Amino acid sequence: MYEDLSLYIDGEFLKGGGRREQDILNPATDEVIGKLPHASKEDLDRALAAAQKAFQSWRRSSPMERSRVLRKVAELARERANDIGRNITLDQGKPLAEAVGEVTACSEHAEWAAEECRRIYGRVIQPRAEGVRQLVLKEPIGVCAAFSPWNFPFNQAIRKMVSALGAGCTIIVKGPEDSPSAVVALARLFHDAGLPPGCLNLVWGVPSEVSTYLIHSPIVRKISFTGSVPVGKQLAAMAGALMKPCTMELGGHSPVIVCEDADVDAAADMMAASKFRNAGQVCVSPTRFYVQEKAYDRFVARFLDKVSKLKVGPGLEADTKMGPLAHRRRVPAIAGFVEDADARGATILAGGHPMGGRGNFFEPTVVADAPDDSKLMTQEPFGPIMGVKRFKTLDEAIERANSLPYGLAAYAFTTSTRNATRLGDALESGMVTINHLGFALAETPFGGVKDSGYGSEGGTETFDGYLVTKFVTQKN
């Protein structure tokens, strides 16, 4: 059965009571599979009060206790991964194997935070005068408001939860209303792991209304958002006017550079699988491919062969490799990228059309030689479409890769140590992976630069945005 959707406030799961409800649709069938309650103003006030009250004790809790809760969450996540994953497939659309894998992989984020939260250290500074003691303390920032997206509903929400809670903060999460089951399941994991009431609160509603209300509350001291660049800029401006720090993980338009000395077949295989994972609805999805002239034909032929074998269908079917788009509106949006490229002289090498019948399906699409100023090569498509172009020199490829205001992720393939070093240094991106897929591990930071945001979650940096530095000096 599909998840029993609810709010989670002060340790209670809440629904009904005359609250407005939203239909939850299965994107593969357009069927209504659940009803999601929206929070009232009273619910938001209760969540804020509960988080503020809980912070007074949780901030002083032992790191060992926080670690115990987070470890239990990881254990429970693995036990329940199949059920949680099935519900993600039902409301978000990705293939079941991807959905279950999202849950099991993300249990490592809870375990990593469980270890790192035991090692939040301050330091002693040697004084200039006798009898003076100088201490630097790291303290939790306070109540956090977090806004997580629909494309990886479990992954993105758990990162924010374990970072805030591990640091000693309390948190109010507004998850994605279109794919809510994973975030409700997370609330149940923390509840069953023994997290004290009020430390984690979950609310739903009209996104702009809930975000504005929470950010403007004097109780909230920190904002974390994962989502689009335009919305991120609006929230960051709102928070900045109130001097509230943010972690912003925004959109990307990831370049891929394939040098002529690369293992071309391996690069094509790896990128074909990565490009169409979650139907391309991935912030680090490779989208702008620049392939050196001598490698171009071989790369494109191999890539197209992989695409031709990609089974598209409902995520619960065993042989499905790519599911539907999560929202009906994304189908004409992706078609718009194709139409613009076609009108401007590009060649559609594969796909390019919506798939008829029920559900939000679009063919895996490969476009060659779209102009550098076309929609496809300048705007994040967030779907199963990519553009590929030739380049002559590495300088040219790097210039093209850096030409956009995005800077989240970049990919490169080369067997030259010199080229690899240059690419790692020159690409303007928060994350660069060379010759493999190395993003989003629990022990590595995840975040972007330029319009793709600021701040990181994951790695030893995972608590940076949730801690404040206090200097204490005392003379005996």
Wavefront OBJ file of the C-alpha trace (Angstrom):
o trace
v 0.000 0.000 0.000
v 1.045 3.588 -0.630
v 2.385 5.661 2.278
v -0.160 7.090 4.741
v 0.589 10.768 4.137
v 0.582 13.247 7.003
v 2.236 16.185 8.700
v 4.692 15.447 11.505
v 4.759 18.051 14.265
v 6.101 17.771 17.808
v 6.309 13.991 17.578
v 2.789 13.499 16.179
v 1.590 12.420 12.736
v -1.324 14.677 11.816
v -3.937 14.583 9.046
v -7.625 15.278 8.533
v -9.127 17.887 10.834
v -10.535 19.888 7.935
v -7.101 20.563 6.462
v -6.847 21.204 2.729
v -5.747 18.075 0.854
v -3.845 17.658 -2.409
v -4.157 14.761 -4.832
v -0.965 12.767 -5.361
v -0.668 11.309 -8.877
v 1.255 8.370 -10.255
v 3.172 9.940 -13.198
v 3.166 6.639 -15.085
v -0.632 6.260 -15.039
v -2.086 9.670 -14.054
v -4.035 7.872 -11.310
v -4.656 9.432 -7.884
v -2.757 7.340 -5.327
v -2.976 9.454 -2.185
v -4.129 12.613 -0.427
v -1.599 14.985 1.127
v -2.725 17.291 3.965
v -1.525 20.894 3.834
v -0.444 22.674 6.994
v -2.610 25.463 8.339
v -1.120 28.627 9.847
v -1.744 27.049 13.237
v 0.206 23.966 12.166
v 3.159 26.106 11.070
v 3.107 28.018 14.354
v 2.996 24.763 16.277
v 5.941 23.389 14.295
v 7.956 26.553 14.961
v 7.178 26.482 18.668
v 7.983 22.773 18.921
v 11.312 23.208 17.150
v 12.244 26.166 19.337
v 11.395 24.311 22.532
v 13.188 21.127 21.466
v 16.310 23.089 20.501
v 16.885 24.131 24.102
v 17.536 20.535 25.113
v 18.748 18.981 21.838
v 21.536 21.573 21.491
v 22.937 20.304 24.800
v 22.459 16.630 24.030
v 25.443 14.330 24.000
v 27.009 13.747 20.586
v 26.822 10.067 21.511
v 23.038 10.305 21.784
v 22.751 12.099 18.459
v 25.008 9.453 16.920
v 22.836 6.658 18.323
v 19.674 8.110 16.764
v 21.321 8.623 13.380
v 22.741 5.106 13.350
v 19.303 3.704 14.119
v 17.822 5.714 11.252
v 20.373 4.155 8.891
v 19.525 0.663 10.151
v 15.775 1.209 9.762
v 16.212 2.748 6.303
v 17.910 -0.393 5.041
v 15.211 -2.591 6.565
v 12.407 -0.594 4.940
v 14.153 0.265 1.670
v 11.957 -1.905 -0.554
v 8.698 -0.419 0.716
v 10.005 3.167 0.694
v 11.473 2.664 -2.768
v 8.232 1.261 -4.161
v 6.368 4.337 -2.970
v 8.982 6.630 -4.520
v 8.391 4.869 -7.834
v 4.646 5.303 -7.426
v 4.693 9.077 -6.822
v 7.945 10.165 -8.522
v 8.206 7.666 -11.384
v 11.826 6.470 -11.372
v 12.494 2.742 -11.904
v 12.148 0.625 -8.783
v 15.820 -0.362 -8.700
v 16.825 3.318 -8.736
v 14.322 4.171 -6.015
v 15.393 1.357 -3.692
v 19.020 2.204 -4.410
v 18.378 5.811 -3.431
v 17.192 4.707 0.008
v 19.924 2.170 0.698
v 22.711 4.475 -0.499
v 21.408 7.341 1.593
v 21.539 5.300 4.773
v 25.259 6.036 4.532
v 24.552 9.749 4.960
v 22.992 9.026 8.344
v 25.949 6.844 9.316
v 28.470 9.444 8.170
v 26.754 12.189 10.169
v 26.585 9.817 13.146
v 30.379 9.541 13.065
v 31.184 13.155 12.243
v 28.872 14.640 14.883
v 31.050 13.000 17.529
v 33.989 15.018 16.222
v 32.718 18.602 16.214
v 35.675 20.228 17.889
v 36.618 23.706 19.040
v 40.151 24.785 19.838
v 42.347 26.576 22.394
v 44.319 29.644 21.304
v 47.500 30.421 23.223
v 47.146 33.794 24.997
v 49.439 36.801 24.809
v 49.189 37.461 28.541
v 49.476 35.217 31.583
v 46.209 34.134 33.145
v 44.145 34.475 29.984
v 42.262 31.551 28.515
v 41.038 31.735 24.884
v 38.541 29.218 23.537
v 36.871 28.788 20.164
v 33.564 26.935 20.443
v 31.370 25.455 17.717
v 27.687 25.719 18.583
v 24.492 24.727 16.710
v 22.991 27.666 14.864
v 19.402 27.041 15.990
v 16.108 26.147 14.347
v 16.527 25.399 10.622
v 13.998 25.524 7.799
v 14.724 23.130 4.928
v 13.095 22.834 1.517
v 13.782 19.644 -0.429
v 12.969 18.745 -4.074
v 10.941 16.066 -5.828
v 13.578 14.439 -8.046
v 15.441 12.669 -5.221
v 12.915 12.998 -2.407
v 14.672 10.683 0.069
v 18.229 11.689 -0.805
v 17.855 15.439 -0.579
v 15.719 15.471 2.554
v 17.870 13.084 4.583
v 21.018 15.129 3.848
v 19.442 18.180 5.444
v 17.964 16.253 8.360
v 21.139 14.464 9.426
v 23.268 17.590 8.990
v 21.020 19.742 11.146
v 20.246 17.136 13.787
v 23.829 15.898 13.994
v 25.006 19.459 14.635
v 22.534 19.846 17.491
v 19.967 21.927 15.584
v 16.278 21.257 15.226
v 14.618 21.394 11.827
v 11.352 22.022 10.011
v 11.230 20.377 6.588
v 8.898 21.242 3.739
v 9.263 18.371 1.349
v 8.061 18.070 -2.254
v 4.273 18.005 -2.447
v 4.325 16.053 -5.732
v 6.411 13.145 -4.385
v 5.902 13.212 -0.622
v 6.022 9.569 0.457
v 9.784 9.385 1.016
v 9.827 12.379 3.353
v 6.923 11.042 5.405
v 8.804 7.746 5.586
v 11.862 9.632 6.855
v 9.782 11.187 9.622
v 8.704 7.666 10.623
v 12.327 6.500 10.619
v 13.414 9.262 12.991
v 10.311 8.814 15.134
v 10.955 5.086 15.499
v 14.662 5.698 16.109
v 13.791 7.645 19.256
v 14.374 11.243 18.148
v 12.785 13.504 20.792
v 9.553 15.294 19.808
v 10.013 18.667 18.146
v 13.524 18.030 16.843
v 12.167 17.159 13.398
v 8.939 18.598 12.019
v 7.402 18.009 8.601
v 4.941 20.372 6.909
v 3.303 20.611 3.499
v 1.515 23.369 1.620
v 1.723 25.911 -1.170
v 5.520 26.235 -1.515
v 5.742 30.029 -1.751
v 3.404 30.504 1.204
v 5.140 28.012 3.497
v 8.663 29.188 2.626
v 7.773 32.845 3.155
v 6.132 32.126 6.502
v 8.998 30.030 7.834
v 11.813 32.267 6.593
v 10.208 35.369 8.092
v 9.727 33.730 11.480
v 12.248 35.045 14.042
v 12.508 31.481 15.362
v 14.195 30.214 12.174
v 17.939 30.924 12.086
v 19.133 28.972 9.028
v 17.746 28.095 5.567
v 18.637 25.116 3.373
v 17.161 24.830 -0.102
v 17.630 22.471 -3.026
v 15.830 23.407 -6.222
v 15.803 25.721 -9.212
v 17.999 28.784 -9.635
v 15.106 31.312 -9.837
v 13.402 30.052 -6.680
v 16.727 29.747 -4.880
v 17.568 33.354 -5.636
v 14.185 34.495 -4.319
v 14.603 32.585 -1.061
v 18.223 33.682 -0.659
v 17.207 37.327 -1.127
v 14.433 36.927 1.418
v 16.773 35.299 3.928
v 19.558 37.785 3.219
v 17.306 40.714 4.054
v 16.864 39.087 7.465
v 20.577 38.209 7.874
v 19.824 34.496 7.887
v 22.528 32.219 6.447
v 21.651 29.762 3.693
v 22.847 26.621 2.033
v 21.734 26.775 -1.607
v 22.074 23.767 -3.928
v 20.569 25.014 -7.164
v 20.346 23.958 -10.784
v 23.076 22.898 -13.165
v 23.781 22.373 -16.854
v 26.683 19.966 -16.592
v 29.301 19.931 -19.348
v 31.004 16.713 -20.444
v 34.400 16.939 -22.143
v 35.613 13.821 -23.967
v 39.189 14.133 -25.184
v 40.501 12.175 -28.156
v 42.855 10.221 -25.867
v 40.006 9.029 -23.618
v 38.665 5.505 -23.327
v 35.826 6.494 -25.654
v 33.689 3.362 -25.274
v 33.829 3.506 -21.483
v 32.950 7.203 -21.540
v 29.948 6.604 -23.814
v 28.673 3.701 -21.710
v 29.033 5.615 -18.476
v 27.460 8.809 -19.754
v 24.508 7.073 -21.433
v 23.575 5.434 -18.143
v 24.106 8.650 -16.203
v 22.285 10.938 -18.644
v 19.003 9.036 -18.571
v 19.022 8.093 -14.889
v 15.793 9.342 -13.327
v 14.732 10.431 -16.853
v 17.404 13.133 -16.759
v 15.735 14.804 -13.781
v 19.019 15.154 -11.919
v 20.706 18.421 -10.976
v 24.116 16.975 -11.922
v 22.829 15.272 -15.081
v 25.329 15.495 -17.954
v 23.656 17.648 -20.597
v 26.223 19.508 -22.753
v 28.615 17.081 -24.443
v 31.803 18.362 -26.072
v 33.706 15.595 -27.882
v 37.064 16.092 -29.567
v 36.950 15.643 -33.342
v 38.901 12.379 -33.618
v 36.716 10.729 -30.959
v 33.375 12.193 -32.024
v 32.032 9.588 -34.444
v 32.956 6.635 -32.257
v 31.529 8.249 -29.120
v 28.233 9.184 -30.759
v 27.783 5.749 -32.374
v 28.402 3.962 -29.079
v 26.155 6.376 -27.167
v 23.292 5.962 -29.642
v 23.610 2.184 -29.467
v 23.153 2.334 -25.698
v 20.182 4.692 -26.034
v 18.469 2.401 -28.555
v 18.428 -0.386 -25.960
v 16.977 1.755 -23.183
v 13.569 0.406 -22.133
v 11.173 3.210 -21.203
v 8.093 2.375 -19.171
v 6.422 2.333 -15.751
v 8.974 2.145 -12.984
v 7.481 -0.969 -11.375
v 8.061 -3.068 -14.515
v 11.174 -5.175 -14.019
v 12.882 -4.349 -17.312
v 12.280 -0.579 -17.197
v 15.467 1.505 -17.351
v 13.842 4.938 -17.627
v 10.501 5.943 -16.167
v 8.186 8.888 -16.845
v 8.816 12.535 -16.148
v 7.519 13.413 -12.721
v 5.116 16.121 -13.921
v 2.821 16.462 -16.910
v 4.127 19.999 -17.536
v 7.628 18.680 -18.194
v 6.552 16.869 -21.379
v 5.842 20.041 -23.420
v 8.840 21.694 -21.771
v 11.213 19.036 -23.143
v 9.449 19.172 -26.513
v 10.207 22.900 -26.547
v 13.946 22.212 -26.352
v 13.658 19.849 -29.321
v 11.599 22.298 -31.374
v 14.038 25.142 -30.752
v 17.049 23.010 -31.685
v 15.365 21.662 -34.806
v 14.330 25.121 -35.939
v 17.912 26.299 -35.577
v 19.477 23.639 -37.721
v 20.411 20.959 -35.195
v 20.132 17.259 -36.032
v 17.898 15.015 -33.892
v 19.884 11.770 -33.699
v 17.484 9.901 -31.406
v 14.079 10.429 -29.835
v 12.575 13.880 -29.830
v 8.934 13.014 -29.189
v 6.484 12.460 -26.334
v 5.366 8.864 -26.002
v 1.623 8.417 -26.428
v -0.852 6.896 -24.007
v -1.064 7.385 -20.282
v 1.704 8.890 -18.238
v 4.361 11.551 -18.689
v 6.735 9.684 -20.992
v 9.251 11.271 -23.371
v 11.720 9.484 -25.621
v 15.419 9.561 -24.673
v 16.664 12.299 -26.977
v 20.084 13.058 -28.477
v 20.637 16.302 -30.403
v 23.738 17.093 -32.461
v 25.118 20.500 -33.362
v 22.614 22.724 -31.598
v 23.944 26.311 -31.683
v 25.809 27.431 -28.579
v 23.095 30.010 -27.861
v 20.167 27.587 -28.337
v 17.833 26.703 -25.483
v 19.330 23.238 -25.140
v 22.886 24.526 -24.775
v 22.074 27.426 -22.437
v 19.109 26.418 -20.259
v 18.907 23.470 -17.875
v 16.548 20.961 -19.560
v 16.020 18.723 -16.512
v 14.831 15.856 -18.632
v 15.878 13.036 -21.009
v 17.637 15.204 -23.588
v 21.261 16.086 -24.279
v 23.258 18.022 -26.856
v 26.560 16.925 -28.406
v 29.110 18.993 -30.340
v 32.643 18.633 -31.656
v 35.658 20.575 -30.421
v 39.205 20.955 -31.710
v 41.357 22.125 -28.795
v 41.027 21.703 -25.041
v 41.068 25.484 -24.622
v 37.944 25.660 -26.793
v 36.166 22.946 -24.780
v 36.973 24.570 -21.440
v 35.802 27.967 -22.686
v 32.480 26.489 -23.802
v 32.056 24.527 -20.577
v 32.610 27.674 -18.486
v 30.472 29.941 -20.674
v 27.254 29.583 -18.658
v 26.409 30.966 -15.201
v 25.892 27.408 -13.896
v 28.637 25.728 -11.890
v 27.367 22.620 -10.129
v 29.002 19.598 -11.776
v 31.331 18.834 -14.678
v 32.566 15.611 -16.281
v 35.745 14.906 -18.217
v 37.376 11.894 -19.865
v 41.060 11.692 -20.739
v 44.008 9.352 -20.196
v 46.429 12.267 -20.063
v 47.512 13.278 -16.567
v 48.338 16.725 -17.887
v 44.855 17.151 -19.388
v 43.192 15.794 -16.257
v 45.062 18.223 -14.020
v 44.226 21.118 -16.292
v 40.549 20.200 -16.446
v 40.331 19.823 -12.679
v 41.854 23.276 -12.241
v 40.127 25.137 -15.085
v 36.504 23.978 -14.942
v 34.345 26.448 -13.021
v 32.303 23.967 -11.061
v 31.722 22.982 -7.466
v 32.340 19.345 -8.410
v 34.450 17.819 -11.181
v 34.649 14.084 -11.863
v 37.248 12.714 -14.276
v 37.020 9.244 -15.881
v 34.355 7.972 -13.480
v 31.173 8.939 -11.606
v 32.322 10.220 -8.235
v 29.599 12.548 -6.915
v 27.182 12.402 -3.989
v 29.022 10.035 -1.654
v 28.406 10.542 2.040
v 32.051 11.375 2.693
v 32.349 13.974 -0.114
v 31.008 17.551 -0.231
v 28.111 18.269 -2.586
v 27.539 21.831 -3.770
v 28.051 24.345 -6.538
v 29.415 27.762 -7.440
v 28.153 30.716 -9.488
v 24.376 30.523 -10.067
v 24.376 26.910 -8.881
v 24.498 28.063 -5.283
v 26.777 28.061 -2.273
v 27.513 25.868 0.701
v 27.960 22.100 0.763
v 26.237 19.148 2.342
v 28.187 15.925 2.780
v 31.790 15.241 3.719
v 33.501 16.946 6.624
v 31.784 20.130 5.388
v 28.351 18.725 6.172
v 27.997 20.608 9.479
v 29.612 23.884 8.403
v 26.329 25.584 7.587
v 24.672 24.409 10.796
v 27.284 25.631 13.280
v 28.309 29.084 14.486
v 31.693 30.042 15.889
v 31.884 31.548 19.366
v 35.074 33.006 20.822
v 35.368 33.029 24.621
v 38.243 34.808 26.365
v 38.629 34.843 30.136
v 41.209 36.351 32.490
v 41.665 34.767 35.896
l 1 2 3 4 5 6 7 8 9 10 11 12 13 14 15 16 17 18 19 20 21 22 23 24 25 26 27 28 29 30 31 32 33 34 35 36 37 38 39 40 41 42 43 44 45 46 47 48 49 50 51 52 53 54 55 56 57 58 59 60 61 62 63 64 65 66 67 68 69 70 71 72 73 74 75 76 77 78 79 80 81 82 83 84 85 86 87 88 89 90 91 92 93 94 95 96 97 98 99 100 101 102 103 104 105 106 107 108 109 110 111 112 113 114 115 116 117 118 119 120 121 122 123 124 125 126 127 128 129 130 131 132 133 134 135 136 137 138 139 140 141 142 143 144 145 146 147 148 149 150 151 152 153 154 155 156 157 158 159 160 161 162 163 164 165 166 167 168 169 170 171 172 173 174 175 176 177 178 179 180 181 182 183 184 185 186 187 188 189 190 191 192 193 194 195 196 197 198 199 200 201 202 203 204 205 206 207 208 209 210 211 212 213 214 215 216 217 218 219 220 221 222 223 224 225 226 227 228 229 230 231 232 233 234 235 236 237 238 239 240 241 242 243 244 245 246 247 248 249 250 251 252 253 254 255 256 257 258 259 260 261 262 263 264 265 266 267 268 269 270 271 272 273 274 275 276 277 278 279 280 281 282 283 284 285 286 287 288 289 290 291 292 293 294 295 296 297 298 299 300 301 302 303 304 305 306 307 308 309 310 311 312 313 314 315 316 317 318 319 320 321 322 323 324 325 326 327 328 329 330 331 332 333 334 335 336 337 338 339 340 341 342 343 344 345 346 347 348 349 350 351 352 353 354 355 356 357 358 359 360 361 362 363 364 365 366 367 368 369 370 371 372 373 374 375 376 377 378 379 380 381 382 383 384 385 386 387 388 389 390 391 392 393 394 395 396 397 398 399 400 401 402 403 404 405 406 407 408 409 410 411 412 413 414 415 416 417 418 419 420 421 422 423 424 425 426 427 428 429 430 431 432 433 434 435 436 437 438 439 440 441 442 443 444 445 446 447 448 449 450 451 452 453 454 455 456 457 458 459 460 461 462 463 464 465 466 467 468 469 470 471 472 473 474 475 476
